Amino acid sequence: MHVVESADVPESTRRTEPDPARAAEGRPRRLADLAGLIRPSHTAKAILLVPLALVDSPARGLAEVGGILVATLAFVLASAAVYIGNDIADRHRDRHHPVKRHRPVASGRVAPWTAYAYCAALLAPLGVIVAQAPGTYWPVVVYLALNVAYSRVLKHIPLVDVGTVAFGFVLRALQGYEVTGGPVPAWLLITVFSMSLLLLIGKRRRELVEGGAAHRPALSGYSMELTNWLLQIASVLALVSGLMYLRDEGPFGPELGQTAMMLSTPFALFALFRYLQMQLVGAEGGDPVRILLRDRVMVANSMLWAATLGVTLLLARHPSLAVVVSF
């Protein structure tokens, strides 16, 4: 039934009742915005990199595994706090980007003071973790300090901006080795750094295509030609250093290290080729995490590669199995 309000009733005396349905709809949206602030999919960065130290550890006890879990949580909390801080600092520039303008803070759905409180709530448990062993968790502390410098100054300097973010990935890997106490493989760190550079340069390239330098001043120091050259250089360095790690410093030992390198070569080349194809031919590359985790071709290649290295590692740790397989 349609009810027409009387025109004789003054507008100022009308009472507006809250709509329970609209309030109920708003709560899930606010929760989704708060979850979006911490980039849940980006927790894969810590989940994949911090536990790398367990691969190089011949004897993995409960203490080591537990330490790695805590270290991974520490970097998840630190990264989430950094994402929130960057969103607050960049909210005005993000409004010029076709995608980033929809982020919770940039769009105005989450107030800056709410984001600040959220960031503090994440840093509190992180502080408890670091306080238990400050000497062990120095990579997390350096990561936070580096990102403060990045947010204020370094993000505006071309080339330095991607190098700073790439070093943050190296710190994630270092944190795992600090917990386990194992020797840090140099080739692995070079691989992590160069792979991160490759993904970040691809992201800068996509940002040039989509929005120009309005939302990121450092983009004025990049061009399509420059990013194409940088992609090639980073690809070669990532490939060579990764293969050298498998051969010389990996967990496969002197006998199967070269075998692991040879078996990995086609998978590594295909992964690089696929990424470059998506960058230079397709319209992907803006979100490296989305590429690595959601592209079916990349995921299938990674699973086959991991299975191949898993079997090789099993044979390296248990040589008697090689005799059984040979029969």
PyMOL commands that set and color helices and strands:
alter all, ss='L'
color gray80, all
select helices_A, chain A and resi 11-13+20-37+40-49+52-56+62-89+91-94+100-102+104-107+112-132+138-152+154-156+160-180+186-210+217-221+224-249+253-280+288-294+296-317+320-326
alter helices_A, ss='H'
color red, helices_A
deselect
rebuild
show_as cartoon
